Amino acid sequence: MRNDIKPNERAYSTKEVAEEVGIATPTVRKYGQILERNGYEFLKDGDRRIFVESDIKALIALRDTDKALDITAKEIVIQQEEHLEEVNETSIALPDTEETFLQDPNQLKEAFKYLVNELAAARELNLQLKGDMESIKTTVAQLQQDHHVISSSIGNSAQRTNNKIEKLTAQQKSHYETLLEQEKQRTETLQEEIQKMRDEQKSEWSSQSDFNKRLEAELNKRQGKWGWFSSFFNK
């Protein structure tokens, strides 16, 4: 567990670290994941990393390394472990009993001083968290507005597309009905012409039949006359 944090040490947000180190915010998160994967410990508020000066130095080391990131991260973790061991060896534990505090005013004074520093650090951290929350709220509001604009644009575009489709469908339907009506009229005209030709042909056949009958009757009539002359000469 981290025990090298000074009582009044400043805490940095991910955005501030990105500006301080000169890298993008996603890169800060990436470097943090690489360090944690190799055993590095961050001060955390839930799942959110809280950065201090030593963490910024670790990120700068990753930024400037010529080695593989995991190798550099392991070296940083070793340095952190050694530093934490030194802090453990040199740290002085606060007295645990109320009786000792009362007997040693200097230790009581140091304890109060420590608590005041912790309170100041917590207050500064709360202010930083409040600022981050405001930034997040602003970003969320902007994203919601962008989402509304995009949704409206998509809706309008979809409506225009539907209108075009409906218009084209209506035009195609009208064109199809026009062609169908024209084809129907041509068919009726053709049927009328065919019927007219049949009637004319039938009339011609009837006329030809009448002509044939008259011709046959005339021939029969003439044949009767020639038959009388033939019988007269034969006597």
C-alpha positions as MATLAB code, in Angstrom:
seq = 'MRNDIKPNERAYSTKEVAEEVGIATPTVRKYGQILERNGYEFLKDGDRRIFVESDIKALIALRDTDKALDITAKEIVIQQEEHLEEVNETSIALPDTEETFLQDPNQLKEAFKYLVNELAAARELNLQLKGDMESIKTTVAQLQQDHHVISSSIGNSAQRTNNKIEKLTAQQKSHYETLLEQEKQRTETLQEEIQKMRDEQKSEWSSQSDFNKRLEAELNKRQGKWGWFSSFFNK';
ca = [
       0.000    0.000    0.000;
       1.248    3.498   -0.799;
       2.620    5.194    2.312;
       4.914    7.698    0.638;
       2.246   10.352    0.004;
       2.965   13.592    1.807;
       0.088   15.102    3.798;
      -0.063   18.291    1.721;
       1.103   16.808   -1.564;
      -0.832   17.973   -4.609;
      -3.017   15.493   -6.471;
      -3.405   15.642  -10.268;
      -6.263   14.535  -12.487;
      -5.684   12.519  -15.662;
      -6.238   15.635  -17.772;
      -3.724   17.666  -15.741;
      -1.161   14.858  -15.942;
      -1.589   14.748  -19.729;
      -0.861   18.475  -19.933;
       2.027   18.214  -17.459;
       3.738   15.296  -19.225;
       2.833   16.439  -22.746;
       0.962   13.343  -23.852;
      -2.649   12.603  -24.735;
      -5.177   11.608  -22.064;
      -5.640    8.078  -23.541;
      -1.838    7.667  -23.394;
      -1.880    8.508  -19.672;
      -4.423    5.743  -19.135;
      -2.381    3.356  -21.279;
       0.824    4.059  -19.316;
      -1.091    3.652  -16.052;
      -2.354    0.239  -17.138;
       1.167   -0.850  -18.149;
       2.590    0.249  -14.784;
      -0.166   -1.510  -12.797;
       0.239   -4.637  -14.890;
       3.854   -4.800  -13.754;
       3.058   -4.167  -10.075;
       3.046   -0.380   -9.721;
       0.742    1.072   -7.058;
      -1.340    4.205   -7.595;
      -3.350    6.104   -5.043;
      -6.981    5.421   -6.032;
     -10.446    6.713   -5.406;
     -12.473    3.642   -6.341;
     -11.316    2.757   -9.860;
     -10.043    6.279  -10.544;
      -6.296    6.892  -10.367;
      -5.057    9.895   -8.379;
      -1.637   11.035   -9.545;
       1.116   12.664   -7.421;
       4.590   13.930   -8.318;
       6.237   10.491   -8.150;
       3.617    9.105  -10.548;
       4.276   11.925  -13.008;
       7.998   11.079  -12.933;
       7.130    7.442  -13.673;
       5.015    8.463  -16.667;
       7.790   10.735  -17.965;
      10.206    7.792  -17.704;
       7.852    5.703  -19.843;
       7.465    8.556  -22.305;
      11.216    9.028  -22.758;
      12.381    5.398  -22.667;
      14.110    3.719  -25.598;
      13.318    0.271  -24.218;
      10.155   -1.769  -24.368;
       7.476   -0.191  -22.172;
       7.031   -3.303  -20.000;
      10.780   -3.481  -19.296;
      10.894    0.169  -18.255;
       7.728   -0.317  -16.184;
       9.352   -3.189  -14.270;
      12.393   -1.021  -13.529;
      10.094    1.748  -12.240;
       8.236   -0.768  -10.043;
      11.537   -1.939   -8.512;
      12.445    1.678   -7.751;
       9.033    2.247   -6.178;
       9.341   -0.864   -4.009;
      12.774    0.229   -2.801;
      11.448    3.714   -2.055;
       8.470    2.324   -0.110;
      10.774    0.103    1.948;
      12.916    3.132    2.839;
       9.792    5.056    3.848;
       8.682    2.148    6.047;
      12.052    1.985    7.752;
      12.245    5.736    8.467;
       8.599    6.438    9.286;
       7.631    6.979   12.906;
       4.279    5.609   13.975;
       1.944    7.887   15.834;
       1.203    6.948   19.447;
      -1.824    4.712   19.720;
      -3.146    5.517   23.185;
      -4.769    8.610   24.574;
      -2.642    8.288   27.679;
       0.606    8.660   25.714;
      -0.741   11.745   23.933;
      -1.567   13.380   27.222;
       1.848   12.563   28.659;
       3.767   13.911   25.640;
       2.441   17.307   24.409;
       4.953   17.381   21.568;
       3.621   14.151   20.125;
       0.072   15.434   20.535;
       1.062   18.603   18.678;
       2.630   16.547   15.879;
      -0.490   14.405   15.677;
      -2.727   17.456   15.316;
      -0.361   18.882   12.717;
      -0.530   15.615   10.795;
      -4.341   15.626   10.940;
      -4.489   19.256    9.760;
      -2.236   18.443    6.808;
      -4.341   15.395    5.961;
      -7.483   17.517    6.108;
      -5.913   20.144    3.830;
      -4.864   17.462    1.358;
      -8.344   15.930    1.439;
      -9.893   19.344    0.912;
      -7.638   20.033   -2.080;
      -8.465   16.601   -3.459;
     -12.174   17.286   -3.024;
     -11.821   20.569   -4.895;
      -9.982   18.752   -7.657;
     -12.691   16.079   -7.791;
     -15.358   18.767   -7.879;
     -13.596   20.427  -10.817;
     -13.349   17.076  -12.575;
     -17.044   16.439  -11.981;
     -17.932   19.819  -13.470;
     -15.758   19.044  -16.472;
     -17.439   15.655  -16.835;
     -20.886   17.246  -16.584;
     -19.958   19.768  -19.270;
     -18.628   16.988  -21.508;
     -21.753   14.873  -20.952;
     -24.003   17.853  -21.722;
     -22.047   18.531  -24.916;
     -22.261   14.852  -25.896;
     -26.001   14.859  -25.257;
     -26.384   17.965  -27.390;
     -24.264   16.420  -30.151;
     -26.325   13.242  -29.914;
     -29.525   15.271  -30.247;
     -28.163   17.138  -33.269;
     -26.989   13.913  -34.913;
     -30.295   12.165  -34.163;
     -32.253   15.094  -35.587;
     -30.038   15.161  -38.678;
     -30.445   11.413  -39.183;
     -34.201   11.711  -38.662;
     -34.496   14.554  -41.165;
     -32.339   12.715  -43.669;
     -34.431    9.561  -43.254;
     -37.631   11.571  -43.721;
     -36.282   13.182  -46.890;
     -35.245    9.775  -48.190;
     -38.699    8.339  -47.458;
     -40.328   11.277  -49.223;
     -38.127   10.724  -52.275;
     -38.941    7.009  -52.278;
     -42.663    7.707  -51.989;
     -42.447   10.278  -54.800;
     -40.536    7.900  -57.076;
     -42.970    5.093  -56.251;
     -45.918    7.328  -57.128;
     -44.236    8.380  -60.388;
     -43.490    4.774  -61.321;
     -47.066    3.764  -60.505;
     -48.457    6.613  -62.627;
     -46.106    5.749  -65.496;
     -47.078    2.070  -65.272;
     -50.789    2.915  -65.277;
     -50.279    5.202  -68.300;
     -48.427    2.482  -70.202;
     -51.090   -0.035  -69.240;
     -53.857    2.248  -70.501;
     -51.972    2.909  -73.759;
     -51.469   -0.824  -74.272;
     -55.147   -1.432  -73.567;
     -56.147    1.173  -76.154;
     -53.753   -0.307  -78.736;
     -55.172   -3.757  -78.080;
     -58.752   -2.540  -78.506;
     -57.820   -0.695  -81.723;
     -56.100   -3.798  -83.069;
     -59.104   -5.954  -82.239;
     -61.400   -3.476  -83.995;
     -59.171   -3.520  -87.102;
     -59.079   -7.307  -87.088;
     -62.860   -7.458  -86.780;
     -63.213   -4.921  -89.582;
     -60.946   -7.023  -91.823;
     -62.988  -10.114  -91.000;
     -66.216   -8.308  -91.867;
     -64.743   -7.060  -95.154;
     -63.467  -10.538  -95.982;
     -66.828  -12.013  -95.120;
     -68.539   -9.422  -97.333;
     -66.156  -10.233 -100.198;
     -66.831  -13.930  -99.761;
     -70.554  -13.273  -99.804;
     -70.256  -11.111 -102.940;
     -68.101  -13.747 -104.613;
     -70.615  -16.422 -103.691;
     -73.475  -14.381 -105.139;
     -71.426  -13.771 -108.293;
     -70.658  -17.475 -108.611;
     -74.337  -18.331 -108.228;
     -75.389  -15.816 -110.877;
     -72.636  -17.049 -113.191;
     -73.707  -20.636 -112.724;
     -77.330  -19.726 -113.389;
     -76.364  -17.817 -116.534;
     -74.270  -20.717 -117.773;
     -77.091  -23.153 -117.122;
     -79.465  -20.868 -118.970;
     -77.184  -20.598 -121.997;
     -76.513  -24.279 -121.948;
     -80.295  -24.840 -122.249;
     -80.505  -22.673 -125.343;
     -77.605  -24.365 -127.087;
     -79.150  -27.681 -126.297;
     -82.341  -26.740 -128.208;
     -80.354  -25.668 -131.286;
     -78.355  -28.847 -131.163;
     -81.435  -31.046 -131.082;
     -82.961  -29.055 -134.011;
     -79.984  -29.653 -136.299;
     -79.818  -33.300 -135.416;
     -83.313  -34.037 -136.790;
];
